Amino acid sequence: MDLDLAGRRVVVTGAASGIGAACARAFAAEGAEVAGIDRSPGGTVTHRADLTVEDEVRSALDSAAASLGGVDAVVACAGISGPFGRGIEHIGLDEWNAVLAVNVTGTFLTAKHALPYLRRSASPAMVLLASDSSFVAAPGMVPYNASKGAVLQLARALSVDLAPDGVRVNCVCPSVVDTPMSRADLGVADVGFSDVGFPVQSPEEVARHVLYLASPVSRPVNGHALVSDFGYLARSSFPA
């Protein structure tokens, strides 16, 4: 299926590694013009910004839009996991604030400052990276779970508010993805996920879902949360 992405102008945040880098590469392979934003260099990054600082987000998006000649789609992938394996009584306020600043505020600021450019596009779209943790809570990850629930609801709220402008907003909610961040969190940084006993997807698999939602082909789809979790959310807890 042709996703009609050739020439589409796309901005991807969190482009230094993981899902963001995979998305940027996948868009480029389909002929899109891509600008990557991250606070770290490397990967597919073309513009540097700390996404928790509004002036830096605004400047990076202005620069990206200028380099691309406009913006047709924005993919907000930047995120951190924060404290892992700790109960709430062992989580500092600074740790809580850090996770919400990147995952929620950073996504909000990206959407806010991309919007003026998206409104000028003939087929504008936003895709936010949430998680299956938007629906089910992973133990020992209270800040992350809360932040991804917020990203899901942010996508829904934006889809309603921006519908009159023709800007579609959807989110992708994957389970465990094989990225440097998840490997570090789960203690498999050196050996990988080959023997963990649960299914793991690749960043490239997530990128395919993102490309569809960011493409004109998905024009009727708005306010949707695409869950890619190998069917775990659909399973009953009934022990049969």
Secondary structure by P-SEA (a helix, b strand, c coil): cccccccbbbbbccccccaaaaaaaaaaaaccbbbbbccccccccccccccccaaaaaaaaaaaaaaaccccbbbbccccccccccccccccaaaaaaaaacaaaaaaaaaaaaaaaaaaccccbbbbbbcccccccccccaaaaaaaaaaaaaaaaaaaaaccccbbbbbbbbcccccaaaaaaacccccccccccbbbbcaaaaaaaaaaaacccccccccbbbbccccccccccccc
